[in-house]
Amino acid sequence: MLPLLFLAFGLTACASTGGLAVQPFNDIPIPVQWTPYSRDWVMIRTPKVTAAKMIYFAETKVDVTLDHARQLLLKTGWTEARSERFVNPEKFPGIWAEFTKGEDVCRVTVIEGMVATHIDYTVARLNRSP
């Protein structure tokens, strides 16, 4: 499914930016205290796949922030598949966790920042027929 995610993001001709809801997916809840940073949001729709990238900021530490996201995703039927700690090129620590729901994938990346914690949701899901 991950290659499907990268393929979907490569289809920039079908991309739309801005104007997305703070919580564009009903089953991907976002804590109300997080601040959306929608300038870099993108949603791409093809006949088969919808992919999205949403960015938020929080005032909590990396582990607490990911735990909050994790609890909300698990409550809506997502399953945590794996996670990994890392240090980004600017030397800030972070954690990413990948969640699955059927064939859908949601990756949450949380990175410590100088002023706030950065949260990046990357979503790839198959479009369901009505």
C-alpha positions in Angstrom: 0.0 0.0 0.0 2.9 2.4 0.7 3.9 2.5 -3.0 0.3 3.4 -3.8 0.7 6.4 -1.4 3.8 7.6 -3.2 2.2 7.2 -6.6 -0.8 9.2 -5.5 1.4 12.1 -4.3 3.1 12.0 -7.6 -0.1 12.9 -9.4 0.1 16.6 -8.7 -1.9 17.5 -11.7 -5.0 16.3 -9.8 -4.0 18.0 -6.5 -6.0 20.6 -4.7 -4.5 22.7 -1.8 -6.2 24.8 0.8 -9.8 24.8 1.7 -9.6 21.4 3.5 -11.6 20.9 6.7 -9.6 20.8 9.9 -10.6 17.1 10.1 -11.2 16.0 6.5 -11.8 12.3 7.4 -14.5 11.2 9.9 -12.4 8.3 11.1 -9.2 10.3 11.6 -10.0 12.4 14.6 -7.8 15.4 15.3 -7.5 16.8 18.9 -9.2 20.2 19.1 -6.2 21.8 20.8 -3.9 21.1 17.8 -3.5 24.1 15.4 -3.8 23.2 11.7 -1.1 24.5 9.4 -3.1 24.2 6.2 -0.8 26.2 3.9 1.0 22.9 3.0 -2.0 20.6 3.0 -2.8 18.6 -0.1 -5.5 16.2 -1.1 -5.3 14.1 -4.3 -8.1 12.1 -5.7 -7.9 9.6 -8.5 -10.7 7.2 -9.5 -9.2 4.5 -7.2 -7.3 6.4 -4.4 -7.6 9.4 -2.2 -4.3 10.6 -0.6 -3.9 13.5 1.7 -1.2 15.3 3.8 -2.3 17.3 6.8 -0.1 19.2 9.1 -0.8 20.4 12.7 1.1 21.9 15.6 0.8 21.0 19.3 2.2 22.3 22.5 2.9 18.9 24.0 6.1 16.8 23.8 6.6 14.2 21.0 5.6 11.1 23.0 2.5 12.7 24.5 1.4 14.0 21.1 1.8 10.7 19.4 0.0 8.9 22.3 -2.9 11.3 21.9 -3.1 10.6 18.1 -2.7 6.9 18.7 -5.6 6.7 21.2 -8.0 8.6 18.9 -7.1 6.4 15.9 -7.4 3.2 17.8 -10.9 4.2 19.0 -12.0 4.6 15.3 -10.9 1.2 14.2 -7.3 1.8 13.1 -4.6 -0.7 14.0 -1.0 0.3 14.7 1.3 -1.6 12.3 4.7 -0.3 13.3 6.5 2.8 14.6 10.1 4.1 14.7 12.0 6.8 16.4 14.4 9.1 14.4 16.3 12.3 14.4 15.6 14.6 11.5 18.4 16.5 9.6 17.9 19.5 11.8 18.7 17.2 14.8 15.2 17.3 16.3 13.9 13.9 17.6 10.7 12.4 16.2 8.6 9.3 16.0 6.5 8.0 13.1 3.7 5.4 13.5 1.8 3.7 10.7 -1.8 2.7 11.2 -3.9 0.5 8.9 -7.6 0.0 8.4 -8.3 -2.6 5.8 -6.2 -1.5 2.9 -6.1 2.1 4.0 -2.9 3.6 5.6 -2.4 6.5 7.9 1.1 7.5 8.9 1.5 10.0 11.8 4.9 11.7 12.1 5.6 13.7 15.1 8.7 15.9 15.4 9.9 18.1 18.2 10.4 21.7 17.1 11.9 24.9 18.6 8.5 26.4 19.4 5.9 23.7 18.9 5.6 20.0 18.0 5.0 19.3 14.4 2.4 16.6 13.4 2.1 15.3 9.9 -0.7 12.9 8.8 -0.2 11.2 5.5 -3.2 9.2 4.4 -3.8 6.8 1.5 -7.1 5.1 1.1 -9.0 3.2 -1.6 -12.1 4.9 -2.8 -15.1 2.8 -2.0 -18.0 2.3 -4.5 -21.3 3.7 -3.2 
